[in-house]
Amino acid sequence: MTENTIIIKVIVMKKIVLALVLIFTLVSSPTKSQITKYFSSSKINLDETAVINFLRYLEGNFYSEDVPLNRAARIMSPMFYAISEDGKVGYGWFCNSHLNGACSEDFTAYRAVEFCKDYAKMNCSIFAHGNQIVWNNINMSVNNKNFNENVTFFKKLNIYDKNSSEKITEENFLYYLNLNSDSCSDNKNSLKINKFRGSSIDCLLPGRYQLTTNDTSGGNDYD
């Protein structure tokens, strides 16, 4: 075998490998349209509870629905935040890592929406992708976790219920944000919607998390 033949074979192999990597990336990574179809452009009003739940989501503080009696650790990175069409029930989806992009987003937006619908008994849509609010094409990132400043921010965006209760104060804000446990019902079929997670300020935000891409290989990638 001549040296030129070897070089040509090496070049061909490199091209094949690059092509396979590209195909795998296109197949395994959701396109923007696959995610945005779960967004909404409808009018929404968030109350005080909804703001706290969104901040809990950003903080990675939630009740891990699929691990009984366990609140997920704070290393979780927020991936998707789904919310009911009336703005009353929130649901978080997280990555088991503090690194953004460590988990695959394949079908994740769909899962978050479906689990939210299970709680809310009505349609849900994605409110935030990571820390970026995508509802109604707002497309603005939230990095500030101060309650009052976020209320002001949401008022400017015209997505805050001005008639919302005022239970949150500067003194008790961190208590509600960092709630570690609750006595709320897991019965998602309860008629008392203010008594289960996702709709009450006294209840942890419900959610699920998935393992990182490095920790799992296909199939059901959340536990």
N, C-alpha and C positions, 0 to 999 in steps of 0.2 A: 504494500500500500504506500503510495507516494505521500510526500509531505503536503502537497496541495490538496490531495483527496481527504487527508485527515482534517485539514483546516476547514474544507467545505462541509464535512460532516459535523464538525463542532459548531459551525455557524448555523447549520440547519437545525441541530438539536436545540440551540439557544432560542431560535425563532419558535420552535415547537413549544418549548417551556414557557416562553413569554405569552404565546397564544393561549395556552392552557390556563395560565394565571389570569389573563384577561377574561376568559370565558367564566372561570370560577367566580371572579369578582362580580361580573354582571349577573350571574345566576344567584349568588348568595346575598348580594346587597340589594335592598329595596330601592327602587327608583323614587325620585321625588314625588311623582304622580301617585305611586302606591301609598305614600304617606299622606299626602295632601287630600286624598279623597275622604279622609276621616276628619278633616277640619270642617269648621262651620263658619258661615257668614251671617248668621242670625243675630238678632238683638239679645243681649244677656245682661242681667243685673246680679252682681255678686254682693252678698251681705257680709256681715262681720265674720261669721263662721267660715264662709267660702274663702275669705282672705287669709284667715289663720290656716286653713287646710292647705292652701296653695303655698304658704310659707313653710308649713311642715314638709310638704313635698320637696321644696327647694333644699330644706335642711336634711332630708333623708330620714325624717322621723315619722314612722308609720307602723300600723299594726299589720304584720306579715300574715295575711289571711290564710296562706297555705301552710304555715308553721304554727300550730295552735299554741296559744299562751306565750308567744314570742314576738317581741318588737325587734325589728331588724336593726342591725348595728348602723352607726352613723357613717360608716365608710361608703354607704350606698350613693351612687350617682343618679340623680333624677333623669329619666329617659322620656317618659310621656305622662302628662297629667290630663286625664279625661274628666269631663264634667257633664252633668245632666243638662238638658236643654232649658230647664228652669233655673239653673245655676245653684241648686240646693245640695246636690250630692257630688262629691269629688272622689276620684280613684287614682292612685299613683302606680306607676310602673318604674322599677329601678334596676340598676346594674350593680352586681355584687363587687364593686370596685370603686375606688375614689377617682379613677381615671376616666375621663370622657372618651367614648368610643371603644371601650374595652369589651362591650357586648354587641352582638349582632342585633340589628333593628328589624330583621326579617319577621313580618307578621306581628310585631310588637304593638304597633298602634292599634291594629285590629283587636288584639287581645285586651288591651286596656279599655277600649270602647265597649267590648262585649261584657267584661266583668263589671264595668260601671253600670251598664244597662241592667245587669242582674240585680244590682242594689237599688237603682233608681226606679225601676219598672217603667222607664220611658227612654227615649232616644238620648244617647250621649255622643259627644264629639271630643276631639282633642283640643284642649285649651292651650297647652304649652308643650313644646318639643324641647327637651332639656330645660334651660332657663329662659327660653324665648317664647313669648306669648304669640301664638299664631291665630288665635280666634279672630275672625272677621278681618284677616289680613293686617293685623296690627303689627306683627313682626318686630317686636321690641323686646330686648333682653332685660331681665330683672336680676340685678346683682345685690340690691339693697334689701336686707331682710328686716328692716324696721317697719313695724306695723303701721304707725300713723303716716309715715311717708309713703307707704304703699297704698293706703286708703286715698291719700291725696292724688297719687299717681293714677289710680283707677278712676277716680272722679274726673280727672282731666281726659281720660280715655272714654269717658261716658259709659263705663261698665260697672259702676258701683251703685248699689241701692241706697239712695239718700235717706230712706226711711228705716234703715237697718238699726237693730238694737245697739246699745253702747255698753256692752259688758266688759270689753277689753279696755284696760287702763294701762298707764305706764308701769304701775306697780305689779300688775298681774300678767302682763304680756308674756314674759319669759316662762311663767308657769304653764300657760296654755300652749306656747310654742314647743316646749320641751316635755310635754306630758309623756310619762313613762308607762302608765297603765290606766285602765278605766274599768268601769263596771257596766259597760254598754252591752246590749244584746247582739248576738251573732245571727239572730233570726232575721234574715233579709226579707222575709215575707210579712214582717210585723206591720200592722196598720199604723203604729205610732212611729212615724218617720223620724221624729226628733229623738228617738231613743236608740238608734243604732249608728254605727260608725259611718262617717262620710257625710252626715247631715247635721251633726250636733257638735258644738264647740267643746263639749265635755267628753267627746269620744275621739279616740285616735283615728287618723286618716287610714282607711283600708287600702291595701295595696299588695302587690306581689313583686318578687325580684327574680332575676335570672342570673345564671352563672356566666362568667366571662367566656369569650370565644376560646381562650386558651384552656379553660377548664372543662369544656364540653365538646362533644363532636356530634352534632346533629340531634334529631329527635326532639324530645321534650326538654328544652334547655332552661327551664326554671324549676325550682323545687319549693 
